[in-house]
Amino acid sequence: MRVVVYGASWCEPCAKVKDELEAAEIPYVFRDIDSSPVFKNYVIEVQDTIPLVQLESNNGNWVDVGGYEDTKDLLDIIKFVVSED
């Protein structure tokens, strides 16, 4: 699974998303919207807020998870499913 986080260094929810991913030991790529107009324009096209978290599904398609709360909810579900195995 590949994870991409679009955000900014000044964004508190972005830092929380990165902390949650690191706590879950999920590697991710961080794309700072302040460093690239391409990244910033992409976020505006997709959801107009940061953080924007995307996951690559098994079939190679990218899924937009959303922001911090959506990411945290998804990680909680993943942790629950894994703990049930």
N, C-alpha and C positions, 0 to 999 in steps of 0.2 A: 504494500500500500504506500502510495506517495501522498504527501500532504504539503500544500502550499498555503502560507499565511500572508495575505496582503495587509500591510498596516504601516504604522509610523512609530518612531522612537518616542514621541511625546504622548502616545495613545495608551491610557491605562488599561482599557479592555484588551488591547493588543498584547500588552505585557502579561495579562492574566491568561490569555489563550496560550501564549508561549510557555508559561509556567505549568499549565495543565498538561500540555503535550509532553513537556520534559518530565513531569512527575509520572506520566504514564509510559515513559520511555519510548515515545513515538517520534521518530526523526521527522523533521520538517524543513522546508526551505522558507526563509522569510524574505519577502519582497517589499522593500520600503518605498512607499508611494512618493515620498519626498525626494528620492534619489532618481526617479525615472518618471517622466510624463507618460510613458507607455503604461506603466503599472497604475498610475493615478487614473488615467482615462479608462483603463479596463475596469477598475473598481466602480467608477461612475456608471459605466454601461451595465454592470451586473447588479449592483445593489445600492450604490451611492453612499455607503457607510463602511467604516472599518471597525474592527477587523473583518476581512472576508476570508473565510477558510474554505479550501477546496480539497476534496479527496479524489484520488484516481480509483475508479472501481475496477473490479477484476477484468471487465471487458475492455478496459482502456479509456472509457468515458470519464469525464470529470464531473463531479457532483458538488454543487455549491451547498455547503453546510450552513453558512451564515456567519453570525458573530459569536461573541463570547458565550452567551447563554445557550445557544443552539449547539455549540461545540462541546460545552460542558455536559449538556444532556446526552449527547451522542457518546461521549467518553464514559459516562456513567452506565449507559446501556452496554457498551462493549465490555467494561469491567465486570458487569453482572453476568453476561453471557459466558465470558471466559472463566469466571469463578464457578460456574455451574458444571463445567466439564470435568 
